[in-house]
Amino acid sequence: MSTPRFLTLPGCARAERLTTARGEFAALVAEPAGPALGVALLVPGFTGSKEDFIALLEPLAAAGYRVVAVDQRGQYESGGPADPAPYALPELGRDVLELTRTLGGDGTPVHLLGHSFGGFVAREAVLAARPALPWVSLTLLSTGPGPIDPAEAAKTKLLMDALGSMDMQSIWEVMQAMAEEDDAPAEALAPEVAEFLHRRWLANVPAALIAMGERLLGEPDRTDQLAATALPMLAVSGVRDYAWPVEEQAATAERLGARYLRVDGAGHSPNAEEPAATAAALVAFWSSVAAG
C-alpha cells in the first residue's frame, strides 16, 4: 500500500466532502494563492486514499493549480455499501466523470491523474466519456496496461480470499506479521502514520477491495483505445515497481504517444516517495498542455 510520509495538511489545504450527483466523496483540497490555472483531480489506487497525495498538495497549489485528491467509493472516508455492484470499474469511472463535471463546471480546465489502480479508473472514465472529453490531460502514475505482475497477483489473490472469509482486523494482523518476517526490513514509520494506515485499512469496504483486486488480476489491455482519444498524456513511474515492471510502463507510454518520466529514487509511489520531482514533472506537463 502507498504510505504517506506525513499527515499534516499545508496551510493552503483543507479536508472536505464533495457533493456530486453520484454521492459524496471525501477529499483534500488545496487552493492556489491567485486565480487557478486549472484543477488537478488525483485518484488513488488499491488500498490507497487521498492522503497518498498529501505531499503534492502544496507544490502543485504553489504552481497555481487547485488540487483535489479524493477517496474513491469504498475507500477510507468516502465509504460505500456492502453490495459489490457499485465498485465495478465502469461505476468507478462514472464517479470520476461526475467529480470532473462538478469541479470543472465553471469552465476551469481539469487535469486528471490516476495512481496505480486509479489509473485503470481514470482510463475507464476517459474511454466512457468519448468523444466529448471534459479533461485537458491525463497522467498515469505507476500504472500498467493490464494485469499486475504475477508475483504481486499471487499476493493479491491471497488477500481477496482472506477478504471473503476474515474480518479486516484479523487480516491486518496477518499482514503485519508477514511484514515483520520479510527479509527486507520495513522503513520505520512515525507513530501517527502507522496509526493512520491501520485506521484506513479498517475503514475500507471489503467488497470494494475485492472488486478492485479482480480488475488488477484481469483488466484487459486497452492501451490502443486510450491512444485513439488523442488526449495529451503523461506516464510517470519510479525506477522500480512491484506491480508492473517499469519497462512495461515505458513501453505502454510509447504506445500511447505519451511523454514518459522515470522518477529517480522512487518505487511504486513517486507521489509519496519523491514528491518534489513528481510535482515538478506534473507542472511542466500541464504547462506545456496549456501552451498548446
N, C-alpha and C positions, 0 to 999 in steps of 0.2 A: 504494500500500500504506500501511497505518497505520504511523506512526513514533513509537515511544515516545520521550519526551524524555530519559529516564534509565533505567538498568537496575539500580541498587542497590535491593535489597529493603528495606523498612522492618523495624524490629525485630520487628513483630508477624507477619511473614510468613515463609514458607519454601517451597522447591520440593520437590515430592514426586510420586510416581506413585500414582494412584488405581486400585485393582484392582476391576473390576466383572465381571459375568457376560459382558460383551461385550469383555473385554480390559482392558489397562492404558492409562491416559491420563495424560500429563504435565500437571501442574497447579501453579499458585501458590496457596497457601492462607494467608489472613490470619485470625488469631483475635482476637476481642474480649477486653477485659480481664476481663469478667464473663460470666455466662450469655448465650448468644446469643439475640437476638430472632428470628433466622431465619437461613437460609442464602441467600446470593446466588450463583447459578450463572451465570457470564459466558461467553458463547460467541462466539469471534472470527469474523471474516469471511474472504473470499477473500484469499489470500496473507498472512493475518494469523497471530497466535499469542496465547497467554496474556499475553505481555508488553505487548500493546496496552492492557491494563487496569492496568498496574503502578501508575499514578498514582492509581487509585481504591482500591487496597488499604487504605492507612492511613486515609483519611477514612471509608470505609464500616465498617471494623473499629472505629474510634473511636466510631461511632454505635451500635455494639452488634451488628453482623452478622458472621457467619462468611462470608468471601468466598472463593469458589473460581473461579478463572479457568483454563480448560483449553485445551490444543491439541486440536483435533478430529482424528479419524482421518485420517492422511495429512499432517497439518501438523507442521512443525518437530520437536519431540521426542516426539510420540506415534507417528509412523511408521505404516507400513502396507504391504500388498503391492502389487505392480505391477498386479495384476488390477483393472480399473475397477469391478467389481461392488460391492465394499464401500463405495464412495463415492457410490452412488446416494442421492438425497435421503431416501427412506424409511429407508435404513440409517443415515444420519447422525442422523435423528430418533430412531431406536431407541437410538442411543448416548446421546443426551441424556436420554431417558426412563430408561435404566438408570443413568446417573450420578445422576439425581434420586432414584431409589429407593435408591441407595447412600448418598447424602448425607442424605436425609430419612427414613431408615429408623427413626429413633428418635422420629418424630413431629414433628421440628422443621419449621416451615413453610419452604418453598423458594420464593424469588422467582427467576424465570427472565428472563435478559436475552440478547438476540441482537443483535450488531452487524453491519450490512450483510448479507452473505450469511448470517451467523449468525442473522439474523432469519428468513430462509427456513427454516433448520433448526429454530429454536425453534417457528415456526408449524407445521411438519410434525409435530413432536413433540406439540404440543398437539392438533392435529386427529386424530392417530393414537390418542391416549390417551382420547378421548371415550368415555363420558361421565364416567368417574372420573378427574378431573384431579388429579395429585399436586402441583400448584403453587398458590400463593395469588395470584400475579400474573404478568404478562408485560410486559416492556418491549422495545419495538422501537426500536433506536438506529440512526438513519441507514439505515433500511430502507424500500424502496418496496413497492408492491403486486404488481408483476410485473416484466417485463424492464427492464433498465437503459436509461438514456438512449442514443439511437442513436449519438452520438459516442463514448461510452465503450464501447458494444457493439462498434464497429468496432475499437477498440484491443484489446478482449478477444479478439475473433476472430483478430486477428493473433497474439496471444500463444498462443492454443490451437493455431494452425497451427504455430508455432515449437516448441511442446512436443512435437509429433508428429514433428519432423524434426531438432531440435538438442538438444545436451546443455545442462544447466542453467547451467554456467559460461559457455558461449557466449551464451546468451540474456541472462544478467546483463550481460555486456559490451556487448551491443547496447542494453539498457535504459539503462545508464549513459551511453552515447554519445548516445542520444536525449535524455536528461535534460539533458546539457550543451548541446545545441543548442536547447533550449526557450527561447522568448523571455522567459519569467518565470524569473528566477534562483531556484534552489532554496535553501532555508534551509541554512546551514552546520550540519553535524551534528558532534557530539562524536565523536572517533575510535572510541571503544568502541561507540557506537550504529551508526556506519557499518559497522564490522566485524560487528556483530550482524546487521544487515539482510542482509549478504552471506551469512553463515553460515546464517541462517534460510532464505533463498531456496534455497540448495543442498540443505538438508535436506528441503524439501517433496517429496512424491511426485508426479511429473508426472501420473500417472493421476488423482490426487485433484484437482489443479488443473484438468485438462480436464473432469472430471465437474462440478465446481463452476461452471466457466465456462459449460458448457452450460445449467445451470439459470439463471444470471444472464441468459443470452440468451433463454431460452424458458420460464421459470416462469410458469404461469398466475396470474391474479389470483384469490386465494382469500379475499379480504377478508370477503365476506359469510359464508362458512363460519366464519371465525375469530370474527366478531362474534357469531354464534349461540351460541358457547360461554359467553358472559356472564362470562368470566374478567376480573377487573379488569385494565385495560391502560393503559400509558403509552407515548406515542410521543415521541421526542426527536430533534431534528435540529440541525444548525448553521444558520447564516444563508445558507450556500451549499453546494452539493453537486454534484460532477461525476457521481455515479452515478444519483441520482434527484432531480429538481427538488424544492426544499423545499416548493413549493406542492403538488406531488403527495403528498408525505409528510403535509402538513397535511390535505389532503382525505381521505387514507386514514384518518388518526386520527379524523376526523369520522364516516366510515362505520363505523368500529369502535366508536364510542361511547367512545373512549379520550381521556384527557387528552393535551394536546399542549403541548410546550415547545420553543421555539427558543432555543438557547444562543448568546448574543452572542459574537462573535469566533471562533466555531468553523466549521470546514468539515465534511468527511465523518467526522471522528473527534473528536467532543467529549470523549470519554473520555481522549484524549491531549492535545488542544489546549486544553481548558478544564476540567480535571478537577475543580476545586473547585466550579464551578457545576453540573457534571454530577452529582457526588456529592450535593450539596445537594438537587437535584431528585429523585434516586432515594430518598434518605432520607425526604423529605417524602411522596412517593408511598407508599412501603412503610409508613410510619407511619399514613397515612390508611387503608390496607387493613387494618391490624391493628385500627384503631379502629372499623372497620365503616362 
